[in-house]
Amino acid sequence: MERSEVFLKSMDIALAVISIVIAYLLGSIPFAYIIGRRSGMDVRQVGDKNVGTFNVFRHGGMAAGIATLVADVGKGAPAVLVAKLLSANELVVFAAGVAALIGHNWPVFLRFRGGRGLAVVIGVLLALLPIEMVISAVIALIVLYFTRHVVWFGIAMFIPLVSLAILFHERISLIAYSGVLPCLAGLAHVWTTRHLSAQQQKEAISFWVGRKASSGKGKSV
């Protein structure tokens, strides 16, 4: 192998590693914690103690919840886009999406205690399948409005997403990724809620919008 080929291969490996590290660090930014603090609470100490969007909605109110949702979705999409800029390898791009999810769930900035990654998964897949993700998100929001159930929200989002990916894309790898990544978030949900009390587990799958953070309680709207 010539020196130029060795150099190019080394550069590819270096860029792949950089992409994954950047994705993990982006995912690790604890927006739910930061926004919760600005709303007068420590999201790790209320509700199901999840450092994620739904817990902020329940105990921080509408504005804080929407801000967290946008910020967490915004972690996933740039992680993939940066990987695309740095590497032409599809596996590196996919790995960056997984790294962002891992960063969110086990963030270095909060001693590896984070969320469950649903919003980050939405951001990752929004960067890869934008039209399909928007359509699926609209369907899921309608389901969430009527059911107030987080699990049904996830199912209503990702089954249509995979179906649309099958209809409009021929890349088996992308179709498989659009199904596997949400499953990883689902496994994270099971893993992080298994030790919770019955009441906390019930809250972990419920959705409501709290009126104010300081009360620690919310009222459905």
Secondary structure, 3 states (H helix, E strand, C coil): CCHHHHHHHHHHHHHHHHHHHHHHHHHHCCHHHHHHHHCCCCHHHCCCCCCCHHHHHHHHCHHHHHHHHHHHHHHHHHHHHHHHHHCCCHHHHHHHHHHHHHHHHCCHHHCCCCCCCHHHHHHHHHHHCHHHHHHHHHHHHHHHHHHCEHHHHHHHHHHHHHHHHHHHCCCHHHHHHHHHHHHHHHHHHHHHHCCCCHHHHHHHCECCECCCHHHCCCECC
